Protein backbone atom coordinates (compact mmCIF):
# COMPACT_ATOMS: atom_id res chain seq x y z
CA UNK A 1 0.00 0.00 0.00
CA UNK A 2 1.30 3.37 -0.98
CA UNK A 3 1.81 5.78 1.91
CA UNK A 4 0.70 9.23 0.91
CA UNK A 5 1.44 12.57 2.40
CA UNK A 6 -2.19 12.96 3.54
CA UNK A 7 -2.00 9.66 5.43
CA UNK A 8 1.11 10.85 7.25
CA UNK A 9 -0.61 14.12 8.05
CA UNK A 10 -3.74 12.42 9.45
CA UNK A 11 -1.63 10.02 11.51
CA UNK A 12 0.48 12.85 12.88
CA UNK A 13 -2.56 14.96 13.76
CA UNK A 14 -4.27 12.00 15.49
CA UNK A 15 -1.18 11.26 17.56
CA UNK A 16 -0.84 14.94 18.39
CA UNK A 17 -4.50 15.01 19.53
CA UNK A 18 -3.98 11.97 21.75
CA UNK A 19 -0.94 13.59 23.30
CA UNK A 20 -2.85 16.81 23.91
CA UNK A 21 -5.69 14.86 25.56
CA UNK A 22 -3.28 13.03 27.86
CA UNK A 23 -1.63 16.31 28.78
CA UNK A 24 -5.00 18.02 29.39
CA UNK A 25 -6.06 15.16 31.69
CA UNK A 26 -2.81 15.40 33.64
CA UNK A 27 -3.11 19.19 33.85
CA UNK A 28 -6.63 18.78 35.24
CA UNK A 29 -5.35 16.34 37.87
CA UNK A 30 -2.60 18.79 38.80
CA UNK A 31 -5.10 21.67 39.05
CA UNK A 32 -7.78 19.79 41.06
CA UNK A 33 -5.51 17.45 42.99
CA UNK A 34 -7.91 14.64 42.05
CA UNK A 35 -7.22 11.44 40.16
CA UNK A 36 -10.89 10.88 39.32
CA UNK A 37 -12.71 13.94 38.01
CA UNK A 38 -15.37 12.27 35.84
CA UNK A 39 -16.80 8.77 35.28
CA UNK A 40 -14.55 8.10 32.30
CA UNK A 41 -11.44 8.52 34.45
CA UNK A 42 -12.22 5.34 36.41
CA UNK A 43 -15.85 4.10 36.20
CA UNK A 44 -15.57 1.63 39.12
CA UNK A 45 -13.85 4.00 41.53
CA UNK A 46 -16.10 6.88 40.45
CA UNK A 47 -19.20 4.88 41.42
CA UNK A 48 -17.62 3.91 44.75
CA UNK A 49 -16.70 7.54 45.43
CA UNK A 50 -20.28 8.67 44.78
CA UNK A 51 -21.57 6.01 47.19
CA UNK A 52 -19.10 7.07 49.89
CA UNK A 53 -19.89 10.76 49.44
CA UNK A 54 -23.60 10.01 49.78
CA UNK A 55 -22.86 8.09 53.01
CA UNK A 56 -20.76 11.03 54.22
CA UNK A 57 -23.63 13.42 53.49
CA UNK A 58 -25.99 11.23 55.52
CA UNK A 59 -23.50 11.06 58.38
CA UNK A 60 -23.15 14.84 58.34
CA UNK A 61 -26.93 15.22 58.44
CA UNK A 62 -27.16 13.00 61.52
CA UNK A 63 -24.34 14.89 63.23
CA UNK A 64 -26.16 18.17 62.61
CA UNK A 65 -29.32 16.59 64.03
CA UNK A 66 -27.41 15.67 67.18
CA UNK A 67 -26.09 19.23 67.51
CA UNK A 68 -29.62 20.62 67.17
CA UNK A 69 -30.99 17.96 69.52
CA UNK A 70 -28.57 19.06 72.21
CA UNK A 71 -30.10 22.54 72.18
CA UNK A 72 -33.53 21.09 73.02
CA UNK A 73 -32.05 18.59 75.46
CA UNK A 74 -30.13 21.30 77.31
CA UNK A 75 -33.15 23.61 77.51
CA UNK A 76 -35.46 20.82 78.70
CA UNK A 77 -32.95 19.54 81.27
CA UNK A 78 -32.35 23.02 82.66
CA UNK A 79 -36.11 23.60 82.97
CA UNK A 80 -36.66 20.30 84.79
CA UNK A 81 -33.69 21.04 87.03
CA UNK A 82 -35.04 24.48 87.83
CA UNK A 83 -38.51 23.10 88.57
CA UNK A 84 -36.99 20.38 90.77
CA UNK A 85 -35.05 23.00 92.71
CA UNK A 86 -38.20 25.09 93.18
CA UNK A 87 -40.13 22.07 94.46
CA UNK A 88 -37.26 21.24 96.82
CA UNK A 89 -37.52 24.74 98.27
CA UNK A 90 -41.29 24.27 98.57
CA UNK A 91 -40.60 21.08 100.53
CA UNK A 92 -38.47 23.12 102.95
CA UNK A 93 -41.32 25.61 103.29
CA UNK A 94 -43.74 22.77 104.05
CA UNK A 95 -41.44 21.54 106.80
CA UNK A 96 -41.18 25.08 108.17
CA UNK A 97 -44.96 25.51 108.00
CA UNK A 98 -45.39 22.42 110.17
CA UNK A 99 -43.22 23.92 112.88
CA UNK A 100 -44.91 25.49 115.89
CA UNK A 101 -42.67 28.54 115.52
CA UNK A 102 -44.37 29.53 112.24
CA UNK A 103 -47.99 29.61 113.31
CA UNK A 104 -48.38 33.37 113.61
CA UNK A 105 -50.39 35.14 110.87
CA UNK A 106 -47.34 37.10 109.73
CA UNK A 107 -45.21 33.96 109.50
CA UNK A 108 -47.92 32.14 107.57
CA UNK A 109 -48.36 35.09 105.20
CA UNK A 110 -44.63 35.07 104.49
CA UNK A 111 -44.70 31.33 103.80
CA UNK A 112 -47.74 31.68 101.53
CA UNK A 113 -46.02 34.43 99.55
CA UNK A 114 -42.98 32.21 99.02
CA UNK A 115 -45.14 29.26 97.97
CA UNK A 116 -47.01 31.38 95.42
CA UNK A 117 -43.69 32.64 94.06
CA UNK A 118 -42.44 29.07 93.69
CA UNK A 119 -45.70 28.17 91.95
CA UNK A 120 -45.09 30.97 89.41
CA UNK A 121 -41.48 29.83 89.02
CA UNK A 122 -42.52 26.26 88.22
CA UNK A 123 -45.13 27.57 85.76
CA UNK A 124 -42.39 29.61 84.08
CA UNK A 125 -40.17 26.55 83.74
CA UNK A 126 -43.11 24.52 82.39
CA UNK A 127 -43.57 27.12 79.62
CA UNK A 128 -39.89 27.51 78.81
CA UNK A 129 -38.85 28.08 75.20
CA UNK A 130 -35.87 26.68 73.36
CA UNK A 131 -33.70 28.99 71.22
CA UNK A 132 -35.86 29.64 68.19
CA UNK A 133 -39.05 30.09 70.19
CA UNK A 134 -40.44 26.54 70.46
CA UNK A 135 -42.10 25.58 73.75
CA UNK A 136 -40.24 22.46 74.83
CA UNK A 137 -43.04 20.91 76.89
CA UNK A 138 -45.79 21.42 74.28
CA UNK A 139 -44.90 18.34 72.25
CA UNK A 140 -45.58 18.67 68.53
CA UNK A 141 -47.71 21.78 69.23
CA UNK A 142 -44.53 23.65 70.11
CA UNK A 143 -45.78 26.96 68.74
CA UNK A 144 -48.11 27.45 71.70
CA UNK A 145 -47.53 27.50 75.48
CA UNK A 146 -47.69 24.16 77.22
CA UNK A 147 -49.73 25.47 80.15
CA UNK A 148 -52.23 28.24 80.76
CA UNK A 149 -52.63 29.58 84.30
CA UNK A 150 -55.84 31.38 85.22
CA UNK A 151 -56.78 32.94 88.53
CA UNK A 152 -54.57 33.39 91.55
CA UNK A 153 -54.12 32.46 95.19
CA UNK A 154 -56.76 33.72 97.58
CA UNK A 155 -58.56 32.26 100.60
CA UNK A 156 -60.67 29.39 99.30
CA UNK A 157 -59.29 29.48 95.76
CA UNK A 158 -56.09 28.60 93.90
CA UNK A 159 -54.92 29.09 90.29
CA UNK A 160 -56.25 26.75 87.61
CA UNK A 161 -53.55 25.22 85.43
CA UNK A 162 -54.61 23.82 82.05
CA UNK A 163 -52.35 21.85 79.72
CA UNK A 164 -52.73 23.42 76.26
CA UNK A 165 -49.93 21.65 74.43
CA UNK A 166 -49.78 18.21 72.82
CA UNK A 167 -49.15 15.30 75.17
CA UNK A 168 -46.06 14.03 73.38
CA UNK A 169 -42.30 14.39 73.26
CA UNK A 170 -40.24 15.57 70.30
CA UNK A 171 -38.04 12.89 68.73
CA UNK A 172 -34.97 13.46 66.57
CA UNK A 173 -33.38 10.91 64.24
CA UNK A 174 -29.68 10.57 65.09
CA UNK A 175 -28.94 7.59 62.82
CA UNK A 176 -30.80 5.53 60.28
CA UNK A 177 -33.95 4.45 62.14
CA UNK A 178 -32.58 5.54 65.55
CA UNK A 179 -34.45 8.24 67.46
CA UNK A 180 -34.04 9.99 70.79
CA UNK A 181 -36.48 12.11 72.75
CA UNK A 182 -35.16 15.66 73.13
CA UNK A 183 -38.08 16.95 75.18
CA UNK A 184 -40.51 15.44 77.66
CA UNK A 185 -44.29 15.21 77.65
CA UNK A 186 -45.20 18.33 79.62
CA UNK A 187 -48.48 16.98 80.89
CA UNK A 188 -46.85 13.82 82.24
CA UNK A 189 -43.92 15.77 83.68
CA UNK A 190 -45.90 18.40 85.59
CA UNK A 191 -49.50 17.14 85.83
CA UNK A 192 -49.25 13.37 85.73
CA UNK A 193 -49.74 11.05 88.68
CA UNK A 194 -47.71 13.52 90.75
CA UNK A 195 -49.21 16.93 89.92
CA UNK A 196 -46.65 19.56 90.87
CA UNK A 197 -49.08 22.46 90.58
CA UNK A 198 -51.72 20.69 92.66
CA UNK A 199 -49.15 19.87 95.37
CA UNK A 200 -48.05 23.51 95.62
CA UNK A 201 -51.65 24.72 95.66
CA UNK A 202 -52.48 22.23 98.39
CA UNK A 203 -49.56 23.50 100.46
CA UNK A 204 -50.66 27.13 100.06
CA UNK A 205 -54.20 26.30 101.12
CA UNK A 206 -52.98 24.25 104.09
CA UNK A 207 -50.81 27.14 105.29
CA UNK A 208 -53.65 29.61 104.72
CA UNK A 209 -56.06 27.52 106.83
CA UNK A 210 -53.33 26.56 109.31
CA UNK A 211 -54.24 22.89 108.84
CA UNK A 212 -51.35 20.80 110.17
CA UNK A 213 -52.75 17.56 108.76
CA UNK A 214 -53.03 19.08 105.29
CA UNK A 215 -49.54 20.53 105.58
CA UNK A 216 -48.14 17.06 106.20
CA UNK A 217 -50.21 15.62 103.35
CA UNK A 218 -48.99 18.34 100.99
CA UNK A 219 -45.42 17.60 102.07
CA UNK A 220 -45.89 14.02 100.87
CA UNK A 221 -47.35 15.27 97.56
CA UNK A 222 -44.48 17.72 97.07
CA UNK A 223 -41.87 15.03 97.71
CA UNK A 224 -43.58 12.74 95.19
CA UNK A 225 -43.63 15.56 92.63
CA UNK A 226 -39.94 16.22 93.23
CA UNK A 227 -39.07 12.56 92.76
CA UNK A 228 -41.07 12.49 89.54
CA UNK A 229 -39.15 15.50 88.19
CA UNK A 230 -35.91 13.69 89.08
CA UNK A 231 -37.17 10.69 87.09
CA UNK A 232 -37.96 12.90 84.10
CA UNK A 233 -34.44 14.33 84.23
CA UNK A 234 -32.98 10.82 84.43
CA UNK A 235 -34.87 9.72 81.32
CA UNK A 236 -33.72 12.83 79.49
CA UNK A 237 -30.15 12.14 80.63
CA UNK A 238 -30.38 8.75 78.94
CA UNK A 239 -31.15 10.48 75.65
CA UNK A 240 -28.15 12.76 76.16
CA UNK A 241 -25.84 9.78 76.76
CA UNK A 242 -27.23 8.03 73.70
CA UNK A 243 -26.58 11.14 71.62
CA UNK A 244 -22.98 11.26 72.90
CA UNK A 245 -22.43 7.60 72.01
CA UNK A 246 -23.81 7.96 68.49
CA UNK A 247 -21.95 11.20 67.89
CA UNK A 248 -18.64 9.52 68.72
CA UNK A 249 -19.42 6.63 66.38
CA UNK A 250 -20.64 8.91 63.59
CA UNK A 251 -17.56 11.14 63.77
CA UNK A 252 -15.31 8.09 63.54
CA UNK A 253 -17.39 6.87 60.60
CA UNK A 254 -17.08 10.28 58.95
CA UNK A 255 -13.28 10.15 59.31
CA UNK A 256 -13.14 6.66 57.82
CA UNK A 257 -15.29 7.66 54.85
CA UNK A 258 -13.17 10.75 54.24
CA UNK A 259 -10.04 8.59 54.27
CA UNK A 260 -11.54 6.13 51.79
CA UNK A 261 -12.67 8.88 49.43
CA UNK A 262 -9.23 10.48 49.61
CA UNK A 263 -7.54 7.15 48.84
CA UNK A 264 -9.72 6.58 45.76
CA UNK A 265 -10.07 10.14 44.50
CA UNK A 266 -6.87 12.04 45.31
CA UNK A 267 -4.02 12.13 42.85
CA UNK A 268 -0.40 11.36 43.77
CA UNK A 269 1.16 14.83 43.50
CA UNK A 270 4.69 13.54 42.76
CA UNK A 271 3.43 11.19 40.07
CA UNK A 272 1.16 13.80 38.50
CA UNK A 273 3.84 16.50 38.25
CA UNK A 274 6.36 13.98 36.92
CA UNK A 275 3.86 12.91 34.25
CA UNK A 276 3.08 16.54 33.50
CA UNK A 277 6.74 17.34 32.81
CA UNK A 278 7.17 14.23 30.67
CA UNK A 279 3.98 14.82 28.67
CA UNK A 280 4.80 18.48 28.04
CA UNK A 281 8.17 17.38 26.66
CA UNK A 282 6.47 14.67 24.59
CA UNK A 283 3.99 17.20 23.19
CA UNK A 284 6.77 19.54 22.17
CA UNK A 285 8.57 16.67 20.43
CA UNK A 286 5.35 15.65 18.67
CA UNK A 287 4.80 19.21 17.49
CA UNK A 288 8.31 19.34 16.01
CA UNK A 289 7.88 16.00 14.24
CA UNK A 290 4.52 17.02 12.79
CA UNK A 291 5.93 20.33 11.67
CA UNK A 292 8.53 18.47 9.63
CA UNK A 293 5.97 16.01 8.25
CA UNK A 294 3.55 18.69 7.13
CA UNK A 295 6.11 20.90 5.33
CA UNK A 296 7.84 18.66 2.75
CA UNK A 297 8.99 20.02 -0.61
CA UNK A 298 10.35 18.35 -3.74
CA UNK A 299 13.83 19.01 -2.42
CA UNK A 300 13.15 16.50 0.36
CA UNK A 301 12.87 13.74 -2.23
CA UNK A 302 15.94 14.64 -4.39
C-alpha positions in Angstrom: 0.0 0.0 0.0 1.3 3.4 -1.0 1.8 5.8 1.9 0.7 9.2 0.9 1.4 12.6 2.4 -2.2 13.0 3.5 -2.0 9.7 5.4 1.1 10.8 7.3 -0.6 14.1 8.1 -3.7 12.4 9.4 -1.6 10.0 11.5 0.5 12.8 12.9 -2.6 15.0 13.8 -4.3 12.0 15.5 -1.2 11.3 17.6 -0.8 14.9 18.4 -4.5 15.0 19.5 -4.0 12.0 21.8 -0.9 13.6 23.3 -2.8 16.8 23.9 -5.7 14.9 25.6 -3.3 13.0 27.9 -1.6 16.3 28.8 -5.0 18.0 29.4 -6.1 15.2 31.7 -2.8 15.4 33.6 -3.1 19.2 33.8 -6.6 18.8 35.2 -5.4 16.3 37.9 -2.6 18.8 38.8 -5.1 21.7 39.1 -7.8 19.8 41.1 -5.5 17.4 43.0 -7.9 14.6 42.0 -7.2 11.4 40.2 -10.9 10.9 39.3 -12.7 13.9 38.0 -15.4 12.3 35.8 -16.8 8.8 35.3 -14.6 8.1 32.3 -11.4 8.5 34.4 -12.2 5.3 36.4 -15.8 4.1 36.2 -15.6 1.6 39.1 -13.9 4.0 41.5 -16.1 6.9 40.4 -19.2 4.9 41.4 -17.6 3.9 44.8 -16.7 7.5 45.4 -20.3 8.7 44.8 -21.6 6.0 47.2 -19.1 7.1 49.9 -19.9 10.8 49.4 -23.6 10.0 49.8 -22.9 8.1 53.0 -20.8 11.0 54.2 -23.6 13.4 53.5 -26.0 11.2 55.5 -23.5 11.1 58.4 -23.1 14.8 58.3 -26.9 15.2 58.4 -27.2 13.0 61.5 -24.3 14.9 63.2 -26.2 18.2 62.6 -29.3 16.6 64.0 -27.4 15.7 67.2 -26.1 19.2 67.5 -29.6 20.6 67.2 -31.0 18.0 69.5 -28.6 19.1 72.2 -30.1 22.5 72.2 -33.5 21.1 73.0 -32.0 18.6 75.5 -30.1 21.3 77.3 -33.2 23.6 77.5 -35.5 20.8 78.7 -33.0 19.5 81.3 -32.4 23.0 82.7 -36.1 23.6 83.0 -36.7 20.3 84.8 -33.7 21.0 87.0 -35.0 24.5 87.8 -38.5 23.1 88.6 -37.0 20.4 90.8 -35.0 23.0 92.7 -38.2 25.1 93.2 -40.1 22.1 94.5 -37.3 21.2 96.8 -37.5 24.7 98.3 -41.3 24.3 98.6 -40.6 21.1 100.5 -38.5 23.1 102.9 -41.3 25.6 103.3 -43.7 22.8 104.1 -41.4 21.5 106.8 -41.2 25.1 108.2 -45.0 25.5 108.0 -45.4 22.4 110.2 -43.2 23.9 112.9 -44.9 25.5 115.9 -42.7 28.5 115.5 -44.4 29.5 112.2 -48.0 29.6 113.3 -48.4 33.4 113.6 -50.4 35.1 110.9 -47.3 37.1 109.7 -45.2 34.0 109.5 -47.9 32.1 107.6 -48.4 35.1 105.2 -44.6 35.1 104.5 -44.7 31.3 103.8 -47.7 31.7 101.5 -46.0 34.4 99.6 -43.0 32.2 99.0 -45.1 29.3 98.0 -47.0 31.4 95.4 -43.7 32.6 94.1 -42.4 29.1 93.7 -45.7 28.2 91.9 -45.1 31.0 89.4 -41.5 29.8 89.0 -42.5 26.3 88.2 -45.1 27.6 85.8 -42.4 29.6 84.1 -40.2 26.5 83.7 -43.1 24.5 82.4 -43.6 27.1 79.6 -39.9 27.5 78.8 -38.8 28.1 75.2 -35.9 26.7 73.4 -33.7 29.0 71.2 -35.9 29.6 68.2 -39.1 30.1 70.2 -40.4 26.5 70.5 -42.1 25.6 73.8 -40.2 22.5 74.8 -43.0 20.9 76.9 -45.8 21.4 74.3 -44.9 18.3 72.3 -45.6 18.7 68.5 -47.7 21.8 69.2 -44.5 23.6 70.1 -45.8 27.0 68.7 -48.1 27.5 71.7 -47.5 27.5 75.5 -47.7 24.2 77.2 -49.7 25.5 80.2 -52.2 28.2 80.8 -52.6 29.6 84.3 -55.8 31.4 85.2 -56.8 32.9 88.5 -54.6 33.4 91.6 -54.1 32.5 95.2 -56.8 33.7 97.6 -58.6 32.3 100.6 -60.7 29.4 99.3 -59.3 29.5 95.8 -56.1 28.6 93.9 -54.9 29.1 90.3 -56.3 26.8 87.6 -53.5 25.2 85.4 -54.6 23.8 82.0 -52.3 21.9 79.7 -52.7 23.4 76.3 -49.9 21.6 74.4 -49.8 18.2 72.8 -49.2 15.3 75.2 -46.1 14.0 73.4 -42.3 14.4 73.3 -40.2 15.6 70.3 -38.0 12.9 68.7 -35.0 13.5 66.6 -33.4 10.9 64.2 -29.7 10.6 65.1 -28.9 7.6 62.8 -30.8 5.5 60.3 -33.9 4.5 62.1 -32.6 5.5 65.5 -34.5 8.2 67.5 -34.0 10.0 70.8 -36.5 12.1 72.8 -35.2 15.7 73.1 -38.1 17.0 75.2 -40.5 15.4 77.7 -44.3 15.2 77.6 -45.2 18.3 79.6 -48.5 17.0 80.9 -46.8 13.8 82.2 -43.9 15.8 83.7 -45.9 18.4 85.6 -49.5 17.1 85.8 -49.2 13.4 85.7 -49.7 11.0 88.7 -47.7 13.5 90.7 -49.2 16.9 89.9 -46.6 19.6 90.9 -49.1 22.5 90.6 -51.7 20.7 92.7 -49.2 19.9 95.4 -48.0 23.5 95.6 -51.7 24.7 95.7 -52.5 22.2 98.4 -49.6 23.5 100.5 -50.7 27.1 100.1 -54.2 26.3 101.1 -53.0 24.2 104.1 -50.8 27.1 105.3 -53.6 29.6 104.7 -56.1 27.5 106.8 -53.3 26.6 109.3 -54.2 22.9 108.8 -51.4 20.8 110.2 -52.7 17.6 108.8 -53.0 19.1 105.3 -49.5 20.5 105.6 -48.1 17.1 106.2 -50.2 15.6 103.3 -49.0 18.3 101.0 -45.4 17.6 102.1 -45.9 14.0 100.9 -47.3 15.3 97.6 -44.5 17.7 97.1 -41.9 15.0 97.7 -43.6 12.7 95.2 -43.6 15.6 92.6 -39.9 16.2 93.2 -39.1 12.6 92.8 -41.1 12.5 89.5 -39.2 15.5 88.2 -35.9 13.7 89.1 -37.2 10.7 87.1 -38.0 12.9 84.1 -34.4 14.3 84.2 -33.0 10.8 84.4 -34.9 9.7 81.3 -33.7 12.8 79.5 -30.1 12.1 80.6 -30.4 8.7 78.9 -31.1 10.5 75.6 -28.1 12.8 76.2 -25.8 9.8 76.8 -27.2 8.0 73.7 -26.6 11.1 71.6 -23.0 11.3 72.9 -22.4 7.6 72.0 -23.8 8.0 68.5 -21.9 11.2 67.9 -18.6 9.5 68.7 -19.4 6.6 66.4 -20.6 8.9 63.6 -17.6 11.1 63.8 -15.3 8.1 63.5 -17.4 6.9 60.6 -17.1 10.3 59.0 -13.3 10.2 59.3 -13.1 6.7 57.8 -15.3 7.7 54.9 -13.2 10.7 54.2 -10.0 8.6 54.3 -11.5 6.1 51.8 -12.7 8.9 49.4 -9.2 10.5 49.6 -7.5 7.2 48.8 -9.7 6.6 45.8 -10.1 10.1 44.5 -6.9 12.0 45.3 -4.0 12.1 42.9 -0.4 11.4 43.8 1.2 14.8 43.5 4.7 13.5 42.8 3.4 11.2 40.1 1.2 13.8 38.5 3.8 16.5 38.3 6.4 14.0 36.9 3.9 12.9 34.3 3.1 16.5 33.5 6.7 17.3 32.8 7.2 14.2 30.7 4.0 14.8 28.7 4.8 18.5 28.0 8.2 17.4 26.7 6.5 14.7 24.6 4.0 17.2 23.2 6.8 19.5 22.2 8.6 16.7 20.4 5.3 15.6 18.7 4.8 19.2 17.5 8.3 19.3 16.0 7.9 16.0 14.2 4.5 17.0 12.8 5.9 20.3 11.7 8.5 18.5 9.6 6.0 16.0 8.2 3.5 18.7 7.1 6.1 20.9 5.3 7.8 18.7 2.8 9.0 20.0 -0.6 10.3 18.3 -3.7 13.8 19.0 -2.4 13.2 16.5 0.4 12.9 13.7 -2.2 15.9 14.6 -4.4 
